[in-house]
Protein backbone atom coordinates (compact mmCIF):
# COMPACT_ATOMS: atom_id res chain seq x y z
CA UNK A 1 0.00 0.00 0.00
CA UNK A 2 1.33 3.42 -0.97
CA UNK A 3 0.31 6.12 1.50
CA UNK A 4 1.35 8.99 -0.79
CA UNK A 5 -0.54 9.23 -4.07
CA UNK A 6 0.51 12.74 -5.14
CA UNK A 7 3.85 14.25 -4.23
CA UNK A 8 5.41 17.59 -5.02
CA UNK A 9 9.16 17.35 -5.58
CA UNK A 10 10.91 20.73 -5.47
CA UNK A 11 13.85 20.64 -7.89
CA UNK A 12 16.51 23.22 -8.66
CA UNK A 13 19.30 20.96 -9.92
CA UNK A 14 21.38 21.41 -6.76
CA UNK A 15 23.07 18.52 -5.00
CA UNK A 16 20.30 18.43 -2.39
CA UNK A 17 17.61 18.40 -5.08
CA UNK A 18 19.38 15.59 -6.94
CA UNK A 19 19.55 13.57 -3.73
CA UNK A 20 15.82 14.17 -3.13
CA UNK A 21 15.13 13.06 -6.71
CA UNK A 22 17.06 9.84 -6.14
CA UNK A 23 15.23 9.14 -2.88
CA UNK A 24 11.91 9.70 -4.64
CA UNK A 25 12.80 7.10 -7.28
CA UNK A 26 13.61 4.65 -4.47
CA UNK A 27 10.65 5.34 -2.19
CA UNK A 28 7.63 5.77 -4.42
CA UNK A 29 5.74 3.25 -6.53
CA UNK A 30 4.25 3.48 -9.97
CA UNK A 31 0.94 4.39 -8.32
CA UNK A 32 2.50 7.71 -7.27
CA UNK A 33 1.87 10.89 -9.23
CA UNK A 34 4.93 13.16 -9.03
CA UNK A 35 4.74 16.89 -9.64
CA UNK A 36 8.25 18.17 -10.31
CA UNK A 37 8.52 21.88 -9.50
CA UNK A 38 11.22 24.41 -10.31
CA UNK A 39 10.84 27.91 -8.91
CA UNK A 40 12.32 30.86 -10.76
CA UNK A 41 13.05 33.81 -8.52
CA UNK A 42 11.99 37.28 -9.56
CA UNK A 43 14.55 39.77 -8.22
CA UNK A 44 13.25 42.32 -5.71
CA UNK A 45 14.56 45.13 -7.92
CA UNK A 46 12.49 44.03 -10.95
CA UNK A 47 10.01 46.88 -11.24
CA UNK A 48 8.89 46.95 -14.85
CA UNK A 49 7.04 44.34 -16.84
CA UNK A 50 10.06 43.92 -19.12
CA UNK A 51 12.38 43.29 -16.14
CA UNK A 52 9.99 40.67 -14.75
CA UNK A 53 9.61 39.05 -18.19
CA UNK A 54 13.40 38.94 -18.61
CA UNK A 55 13.78 37.27 -15.19
CA UNK A 56 11.16 34.68 -16.18
CA UNK A 57 12.92 33.98 -19.49
CA UNK A 58 16.25 33.52 -17.71
CA UNK A 59 14.67 31.11 -15.22
CA UNK A 60 13.03 29.12 -18.02
CA UNK A 61 16.37 28.82 -19.85
CA UNK A 62 18.15 27.87 -16.64
CA UNK A 63 15.71 25.17 -15.51
CA UNK A 64 14.23 23.68 -18.70
CA UNK A 65 16.94 21.12 -19.55
CA UNK A 66 17.63 20.12 -15.92
CA UNK A 67 13.99 19.66 -14.99
CA UNK A 68 13.20 17.68 -18.15
CA UNK A 69 16.17 15.38 -17.49
CA UNK A 70 14.97 14.88 -13.90
CA UNK A 71 11.43 14.19 -15.12
CA UNK A 72 12.70 11.60 -17.59
CA UNK A 73 14.58 9.80 -14.80
CA UNK A 74 11.35 9.56 -12.80
CA UNK A 75 9.42 8.37 -15.87
CA UNK A 76 12.09 5.72 -16.48
CA UNK A 77 11.40 4.50 -12.93
CA UNK A 78 7.74 4.07 -13.92
CA UNK A 79 6.38 7.16 -12.17
CA UNK A 80 3.78 9.50 -13.62
CA UNK A 81 5.33 12.99 -13.83
CA UNK A 82 3.99 16.50 -14.38
CA UNK A 83 6.49 19.36 -14.71
CA UNK A 84 5.83 22.84 -13.30
CA UNK A 85 7.88 26.03 -13.61
CA UNK A 86 6.56 28.74 -11.31
CA UNK A 87 7.92 32.12 -10.25
CA UNK A 88 8.22 33.80 -6.86
CA UNK A 89 9.75 33.27 -3.44
CA UNK A 90 10.81 29.63 -3.24
CA UNK A 91 9.21 28.60 0.07
CA UNK A 92 5.95 30.44 -0.57
CA UNK A 93 5.69 29.04 -4.10
CA UNK A 94 6.30 25.44 -3.00
CA UNK A 95 3.57 25.72 -0.34
CA UNK A 96 1.13 27.35 -2.80
CA UNK A 97 1.66 24.77 -5.55
CA UNK A 98 1.39 21.88 -3.06
CA UNK A 99 -2.00 23.20 -1.96
CA UNK A 100 -3.14 23.79 -5.54
CA UNK A 101 -2.36 20.25 -6.70
CA UNK A 102 -3.54 18.61 -3.47
CA UNK A 103 -0.16 17.09 -2.63
CA UNK A 104 0.00 14.40 0.06
CA UNK A 105 3.73 15.00 0.54
CA UNK A 106 6.33 17.60 -0.35
CA UNK A 107 9.88 16.33 -0.99
CA UNK A 108 12.78 18.74 -1.08
CA UNK A 109 16.50 18.65 -0.63
CA UNK A 110 18.70 20.98 1.38
CA UNK A 111 22.32 21.85 0.89
CA UNK A 112 24.84 22.67 3.62
CA UNK A 113 25.00 26.43 4.24
CA UNK A 114 27.02 28.63 6.51
CA UNK A 115 25.00 30.42 9.18
CA UNK A 116 25.46 33.73 7.35
CA UNK A 117 24.34 32.35 3.99
CA UNK A 118 21.29 30.76 5.60
CA UNK A 119 20.36 34.04 7.27
CA UNK A 120 20.86 36.15 4.15
CA UNK A 121 19.15 33.81 1.69
CA UNK A 122 16.43 32.67 4.04
CA UNK A 123 15.49 29.10 4.70
CA UNK A 124 13.07 27.74 2.11
CA UNK A 125 12.92 24.33 3.76
CA UNK A 126 12.02 25.89 7.12
CA UNK A 127 9.28 27.95 5.49
CA UNK A 128 7.83 24.88 3.76
CA UNK A 129 7.94 22.76 6.92
CA UNK A 130 6.25 25.53 8.94
CA UNK A 131 3.50 26.38 6.43
CA UNK A 132 2.73 23.29 4.34
CA UNK A 133 -0.73 21.72 4.59
CA UNK A 134 0.77 18.23 4.22
CA UNK A 135 3.77 16.18 5.35
CA UNK A 136 7.24 17.27 4.23
CA UNK A 137 10.26 15.04 3.58
CA UNK A 138 13.51 17.01 3.77
CA UNK A 139 16.47 15.15 2.25
CA UNK A 140 19.65 16.61 3.68
CA UNK A 141 23.09 16.51 2.08
CA UNK A 142 25.49 15.28 4.75
CA UNK A 143 29.17 16.14 5.01
CA UNK A 144 30.30 13.01 3.16
CA UNK A 145 27.73 13.50 0.40
CA UNK A 146 28.89 17.09 -0.05
CA UNK A 147 32.47 16.03 -0.81
CA UNK A 148 33.60 15.52 -4.37
Secondary structure, DSSP 8 states (H G I E B T S, - for coil): --S-SEEEEE--SSHHHHHHHHHHHHH--TT-EEEEEEEE---TT--SHHHHHHHHHHHHHHHHHHHHHHHHHHHHTT-EEEEEEEES-HHHHHHHHHHHHT-SEEEEEE----HHHHHHH--HHHHHHHH-SSEEEEEE--TTTT--
